[in-house]
Amino acid sequence: MRLRLLDRWGMVTEKLRPLTTGRKLILYAMLALILYGSMIVVDNTFLVNVIDEDLSHPDLDVYRERAQTILDGNLLYRDVHTETPPFINYLLVVPQILGGAEHDWVWSIYFSLFAFLLATLIYLSLRQYDELKAYLAGGLVLLSPFTLVESGTGEDESIVAFIFILAVVLMLLQRRNQASVAIGVGIWTKMFPVLLFPVHFLQQRNWKDRFQTIIIALLVTGVIALPFILLCWEDFSYFLNFYFLGDSGRPTGGSSFWHFLSMGGWGIPSAVQLALLGVAMAFAYLYPYYMRMSVWQNVIIVMMVFFIFYPKVHMGYWIMMVALLSIWAAQNWRIWARLFFAYLPMILATMLARGEGTEPPVEFYGSWLVGLALALIGLLLFIDAVRLALKERPFIDNKTPSSSD
């Protein structure tokens, strides 16, 4: 049976190999149109009717309110409650203009477009290392249930993943200044790219280059954040506390196993949680640096450690890990299987999780314990995928591109 599957897979790759770049991108587009289009139809005709109103598209009203505030010439944070960095809200103006004020599906199409762009980014930027494996890596991200379901149901995490992976790719290609700009923009889109800056900083060979990365990131920060700092600092600073220190009213969430421990009465104080995260992240930065690991491997370790210890992990966040691990999944089916099947226990765990101000969609005696077990299974599948990945050489190690900075 396994040999038959491998033979069929070999036939598929042989048909892909001679296709031109344009035809391969058209195939991506066709897959996106069929799969994401179907997901959007199912979501808007079926899921909205069977899922509780508070759980169906919970963020769309927030997106609309913030985008409309911008269109009306008002100020984020001051004129509308905002818990996210400013740049992501400006990106959300586009679907609002295109009909998102009235139609939920407009948002899903917009986020699905970024899923397509994410796959295209991986393929086009990594094809110089191995044409076929780069294409397969992008395809695996496009077909991942994390990317498909999150984007097709109107969540913005595909935008976050696109900007995050763009910064990682630029770091890989040793485009120092462009990577610094991408990290700076990414920080003010969602905070995840801030995790990349220590890796980028340590990657530089001398202090002059390191100082330059700091200056560029600060300049980008000034351009984006300074108007809000000057006009509404008290309101603007809220989301900094929300992301970095956590809100004491909602310290955990999503499919994090810490969230289920808290639900069961086994939560730990926020200060202890923050200390654990700090120590773990210090190890995640310093160990790969002293072991002279590649940039991509370093980022994988950083993100995996972060997702283990950070108490608020939503389903869409895992798109970044899928994208990072896709370069190994393209050459190792065991890694692909772990990334694919991790979705099931994680989505089931989310159904058993308490939301922000809402009770779990499914609740019964001891349900938090079942949710904890499911969350741990999903997390362990990702951890094992990382373990397998770090044991073999990825195709991006085939050659070292020249720097153009």
VMD Tcl script that draws the C-alpha trace (Angstrom):
set ca {
  {0.00 0.00 0.00}
  {2.78 2.40 0.96}
  {4.67 1.61 -2.23}
  {1.57 2.34 -4.30}
  {1.12 5.72 -2.62}
  {4.78 6.55 -3.17}
  {4.48 5.52 -6.83}
  {1.43 7.75 -7.29}
  {3.18 10.61 -5.53}
  {6.15 10.10 -7.83}
  {3.83 10.35 -10.83}
  {2.40 13.63 -9.50}
  {5.84 15.16 -8.96}
  {6.98 14.08 -12.42}
  {3.99 15.89 -13.94}
  {4.75 19.01 -11.91}
  {8.45 19.10 -12.72}
  {8.25 20.29 -16.38}
  {5.60 22.97 -15.73}
  {6.69 26.58 -16.13}
  {6.60 28.95 -13.18}
  {3.50 30.64 -14.56}
  {1.62 27.37 -14.95}
  {2.56 26.34 -11.42}
  {1.15 29.59 -10.06}
  {-2.01 29.07 -12.09}
  {-2.33 25.65 -10.44}
  {-1.98 27.31 -7.03}
  {-4.71 29.76 -8.03}
  {-7.02 26.98 -9.22}
  {-6.54 25.04 -5.99}
  {-7.21 28.17 -3.96}
  {-10.32 28.99 -5.99}
  {-11.75 25.48 -5.59}
  {-10.80 24.71 -1.99}
  {-11.03 28.13 -0.40}
  {-14.09 28.98 -2.46}
  {-15.77 25.80 -1.22}
  {-14.77 26.59 2.36}
  {-16.25 30.07 2.09}
  {-19.51 28.71 0.65}
  {-19.80 26.08 3.39}
  {-19.02 28.65 6.05}
  {-21.55 31.22 4.85}
  {-24.37 28.81 4.02}
  {-24.01 26.08 6.64}
  {-21.62 26.81 9.49}
  {-23.17 30.19 10.31}
  {-26.48 28.40 10.89}
  {-25.20 25.62 13.13}
  {-22.60 27.53 15.17}
  {-23.60 29.83 17.99}
  {-23.93 33.47 16.90}
  {-21.22 34.58 19.35}
  {-18.78 32.04 17.88}
  {-19.54 32.51 14.18}
  {-17.19 35.13 12.71}
  {-16.52 36.61 16.16}
  {-13.92 39.11 14.92}
  {-15.62 40.53 11.83}
  {-17.57 43.20 13.67}
  {-14.31 44.29 15.29}
  {-12.58 44.43 11.90}
  {-15.45 46.50 10.48}
  {-15.54 48.93 13.37}
  {-11.81 49.66 13.24}
  {-11.68 49.88 9.43}
  {-14.65 52.22 9.34}
  {-13.03 54.39 12.01}
  {-10.06 54.86 9.68}
  {-12.31 55.56 6.68}
  {-14.21 58.17 8.70}
  {-10.96 60.00 9.44}
  {-10.98 59.15 13.14}
  {-8.16 57.78 15.26}
  {-7.58 54.20 16.33}
  {-7.22 53.59 20.07}
  {-8.70 57.00 20.94}
  {-11.96 56.79 18.98}
  {-12.38 53.02 18.91}
  {-11.20 50.37 21.36}
  {-8.23 48.65 19.70}
  {-6.14 45.77 21.05}
  {-3.92 45.26 18.00}
  {-1.06 47.23 16.42}
  {-2.11 49.89 13.91}
  {-0.86 48.52 10.58}
  {-3.09 45.42 10.54}
  {-6.13 47.68 10.87}
  {-5.11 49.72 7.84}
  {-4.79 46.49 5.84}
  {-8.38 45.71 6.82}
  {-9.65 48.88 5.15}
  {-9.48 47.16 1.73}
  {-12.21 44.52 2.34}
  {-14.32 47.10 4.14}
  {-14.29 49.26 1.02}
  {-14.99 46.27 -1.26}
  {-18.26 45.38 0.48}
  {-17.14 43.87 3.75}
  {-19.38 46.25 5.67}
  {-22.39 44.19 4.51}
  {-20.99 40.80 3.50}
  {-18.96 38.39 5.63}
  {-17.67 36.48 2.60}
  {-15.71 39.51 1.36}
  {-13.41 39.17 4.37}
  {-12.92 35.46 3.77}
  {-11.96 36.09 0.14}
  {-9.47 38.76 1.21}
  {-7.82 36.54 3.80}
  {-7.79 33.63 1.35}
  {-5.90 35.84 -1.09}
  {-3.15 36.22 1.51}
  {-3.07 32.43 1.92}
  {-2.39 32.21 -1.83}
  {0.25 34.96 -1.55}
  {1.91 33.11 1.33}
  {2.23 29.92 -0.74}
  {3.48 31.96 -3.70}
  {6.05 33.73 -1.51}
  {7.47 30.42 -0.29}
  {7.67 28.99 -3.80}
  {9.15 31.99 -5.61}
  {11.67 32.90 -2.91}
  {12.94 29.35 -2.32}
  {12.84 27.95 -5.86}
  {16.50 28.91 -6.37}
  {17.38 26.14 -3.91}
  {15.16 23.42 -5.36}
  {12.38 24.19 -7.85}
  {10.16 21.20 -7.13}
  {10.56 21.10 -3.35}
  {9.94 24.84 -3.08}
  {6.72 24.41 -5.04}
  {5.63 21.49 -2.89}
  {6.42 23.48 0.27}
  {4.20 26.33 -0.88}
  {1.49 23.89 -1.88}
  {1.54 22.21 1.52}
  {0.95 25.57 3.18}
  {-1.89 26.38 0.79}
  {-3.53 22.99 1.44}
  {-2.98 22.97 5.21}
  {-6.24 22.81 7.17}
  {-4.89 25.54 9.46}
  {-4.54 27.95 6.52}
  {-7.67 26.80 4.71}
  {-10.13 26.89 7.60}
  {-8.80 30.02 9.31}
  {-8.75 32.05 6.09}
  {-12.00 30.64 4.73}
  {-13.90 31.46 7.93}
  {-12.80 35.09 8.08}
  {-9.77 35.18 10.37}
  {-6.84 37.47 9.58}
  {-3.96 35.17 10.55}
  {-2.94 34.55 6.92}
  {-1.94 38.23 6.71}
  {0.16 37.87 9.85}
  {1.79 34.69 8.56}
  {2.57 36.29 5.19}
  {4.41 39.26 6.73}
  {6.16 37.00 9.25}
  {7.44 34.57 6.61}
  {8.46 37.46 4.36}
  {10.79 38.65 7.11}
  {12.18 35.13 7.63}
  {12.82 34.71 3.90}
  {14.67 38.02 3.74}
  {16.77 36.94 6.71}
  {17.55 33.66 4.94}
  {18.56 35.51 1.78}
  {20.77 37.80 3.87}
  {18.89 40.91 2.76}
  {19.77 42.70 5.95}
  {18.09 46.07 5.44}
  {14.96 44.69 3.80}
  {14.62 42.13 6.60}
  {14.91 44.91 9.19}
  {12.13 46.84 7.46}
  {9.94 43.72 7.20}
  {10.43 42.96 10.90}
  {9.64 46.56 11.80}
  {6.45 46.59 9.73}
  {5.55 43.12 11.02}
  {5.85 44.20 14.65}
  {3.24 46.89 14.04}
  {1.01 44.44 12.16}
  {0.93 41.77 14.87}
  {3.62 41.34 17.48}
  {5.04 37.99 16.36}
  {7.86 39.41 14.19}
  {9.36 40.97 17.32}
  {10.46 37.41 18.11}
  {12.58 37.49 14.95}
  {14.58 40.56 15.86}
  {17.03 38.89 18.30}
  {17.73 36.20 15.66}
  {18.27 38.88 13.01}
  {20.45 40.91 15.38}
  {22.68 37.95 16.28}
  {22.88 36.94 12.62}
  {24.93 40.05 11.80}
  {28.69 39.57 11.67}
  {29.77 42.87 13.22}
  {28.45 45.58 15.51}
  {28.14 48.10 12.72}
  {25.56 45.90 10.96}
  {23.82 45.16 14.25}
  {23.54 48.85 15.03}
  {22.12 49.43 11.55}
  {19.39 46.83 12.08}
  {18.35 48.62 15.27}
  {18.27 52.03 13.56}
  {16.13 50.75 10.67}
  {13.67 49.01 13.01}
  {13.40 52.18 15.13}
  {12.81 54.32 12.03}
  {9.99 52.04 10.88}
  {8.57 52.13 14.39}
  {8.70 55.91 14.37}
  {6.90 56.22 11.05}
  {4.06 53.88 12.09}
  {3.72 54.37 15.83}
  {4.84 57.92 16.60}
  {1.54 59.60 15.56}
  {-0.38 57.38 18.00}
  {2.22 57.82 20.72}
  {1.84 61.60 20.46}
  {-1.94 61.74 20.04}
  {-3.25 58.97 22.32}
  {-0.44 57.35 24.31}
  {-2.59 56.07 27.17}
  {-4.99 54.25 24.85}
  {-2.26 53.18 22.42}
  {-0.15 51.56 25.13}
  {-2.95 49.14 26.09}
  {-2.21 46.61 23.37}
  {1.50 46.59 24.34}
  {0.52 45.36 27.78}
  {-2.04 43.01 26.23}
  {0.52 41.25 24.02}
  {3.65 41.33 26.14}
  {2.43 41.15 29.73}
  {-1.06 39.80 29.26}
  {-4.33 41.12 30.56}
  {-5.04 39.85 34.06}
  {-8.68 39.43 33.10}
  {-7.88 37.02 30.26}
  {-4.38 35.62 30.64}
  {-4.84 32.48 28.58}
  {-6.83 31.38 25.57}
  {-7.16 29.46 22.34}
  {-5.83 25.92 22.19}
  {-3.03 26.47 24.70}
  {-2.72 23.71 27.29}
  {-2.11 26.47 29.85}
  {-5.63 27.67 29.16}
  {-7.10 24.29 30.03}
  {-5.01 24.09 33.20}
  {-6.47 27.44 34.18}
  {-9.98 26.20 33.42}
  {-9.37 23.25 35.70}
  {-8.14 25.43 38.55}
  {-4.47 24.61 38.01}
  {-3.36 27.92 36.54}
  {-0.13 29.57 37.65}
  {0.40 33.28 38.48}
  {1.06 35.59 35.53}
  {4.45 36.60 36.96}
  {5.58 32.97 37.10}
  {4.24 32.38 33.58}
  {6.17 35.39 32.30}
  {9.36 34.24 34.04}
  {9.07 30.77 32.51}
  {8.56 32.30 29.08}
  {11.56 34.61 29.53}
  {13.94 31.85 30.54}
  {12.71 29.55 27.77}
  {13.07 32.27 25.12}
  {16.60 33.12 26.28}
  {17.54 29.48 25.72}
  {15.77 29.45 22.32}
  {17.90 32.38 21.14}
  {21.27 31.52 22.65}
  {21.44 27.75 22.08}
  {21.02 27.90 18.25}
  {23.42 30.86 18.12}
  {26.21 29.03 19.89}
  {25.48 25.84 17.97}
  {25.75 27.85 14.72}
  {22.37 26.72 13.45}
  {20.92 28.21 10.28}
  {18.53 31.14 10.47}
  {15.54 29.00 9.51}
  {16.33 26.39 12.18}
  {16.84 29.13 14.75}
  {13.46 30.67 13.98}
  {11.74 27.28 14.22}
  {13.17 26.68 17.69}
  {12.22 30.18 18.82}
  {8.64 29.84 17.60}
  {8.17 26.33 18.97}
  {9.42 27.35 22.40}
  {7.19 30.43 22.29}
  {4.10 28.39 21.43}
  {4.87 25.96 24.24}
  {5.18 28.59 26.96}
  {2.98 31.45 25.74}
  {-0.42 31.14 27.46}
  {-2.60 32.48 24.61}
  {-2.27 30.49 21.39}
  {-5.06 30.58 18.81}
  {-5.48 28.16 15.93}
  {-4.40 30.62 13.27}
  {-1.02 31.18 14.91}
  {0.04 27.69 13.85}
  {0.01 28.76 10.18}
  {3.45 30.26 10.84}
  {4.80 26.95 12.13}
  {3.29 25.08 9.18}
  {4.99 27.51 6.81}
  {8.34 27.19 8.59}
  {8.21 23.39 8.64}
  {6.92 23.11 5.08}
  {10.46 23.00 3.67}
  {11.00 19.73 5.52}
  {7.47 18.45 4.94}
  {8.11 18.78 1.20}
  {10.77 16.09 1.46}
  {9.56 14.01 4.42}
  {6.01 12.70 4.50}
  {6.22 11.93 8.24}
  {6.64 15.64 9.01}
  {3.79 16.49 6.65}
  {1.54 13.95 8.38}
  {2.20 15.47 11.80}
  {1.46 18.99 10.56}
  {-1.72 17.87 8.83}
  {-3.20 15.67 11.54}
  {-2.36 18.06 14.38}
  {-5.31 20.15 13.24}
  {-7.92 17.64 14.41}
  {-7.04 17.45 18.13}
  {-6.42 21.20 18.21}
  {-9.77 22.16 16.70}
  {-11.52 19.71 19.01}
  {-9.67 21.26 21.95}
  {-10.85 24.71 20.87}
  {-14.46 23.50 21.01}
  {-13.91 22.60 24.66}
  {-12.17 25.87 25.54}
  {-13.71 28.80 27.34}
  {-13.72 31.92 25.19}
  {-13.20 35.54 26.14}
  {-16.31 36.11 28.19}
  {-18.10 33.05 26.79}
  {-18.55 29.49 27.94}
  {-17.11 26.57 25.92}
  {-19.18 25.55 22.87}
  {-19.13 21.99 24.24}
  {-19.03 21.45 27.99}
  {-19.50 18.45 30.27}
  {-18.08 17.19 33.53}
  {-14.30 16.98 33.14}
  {-14.38 18.50 29.65}
  {-11.41 20.74 30.51}
  {-9.34 17.59 31.08}
  {-10.30 16.21 27.67}
  {-9.44 19.58 26.15}
  {-6.08 19.52 27.91}
  {-5.31 16.07 26.50}
  {-6.29 17.11 22.98}
  {-4.26 20.33 23.18}
  {-1.22 18.37 24.35}
  {-1.61 15.83 21.53}
  {-1.65 18.59 18.93}
  {1.28 20.35 20.55}
  {3.30 17.13 20.77}
  {2.71 16.45 17.07}
  {4.26 19.83 16.25}
  {7.12 19.25 18.69}
  {7.82 15.88 17.09}
  {7.70 17.46 13.63}
  {10.36 19.94 14.79}
  {12.41 17.06 16.22}
  {12.35 15.24 12.90}
  {13.10 18.41 10.97}
  {16.19 19.27 13.01}
  {17.61 15.82 12.33}
  {17.84 16.26 8.56}
  {19.17 18.83 6.14}
  {16.50 20.93 4.39}
  {16.69 21.69 0.69}
  {17.39 25.37 1.42}
  {20.85 24.31 2.59}
  {21.71 23.27 -0.96}
  {23.44 26.57 -1.63}
  {23.95 30.01 -0.12}
  {22.52 32.95 -2.08}
  {24.58 36.10 -2.36}
  {23.67 39.17 -0.34}
  {22.47 42.23 -2.23}
  {22.42 44.70 0.63}
}
mol new
graphics top color blue
foreach p $ca { graphics top sphere $p radius 0.5 }
foreach p [lrange $ca 0 end-1] q [lrange $ca 1 end] { graphics top cylinder $p $q radius 0.2 }
display resetview
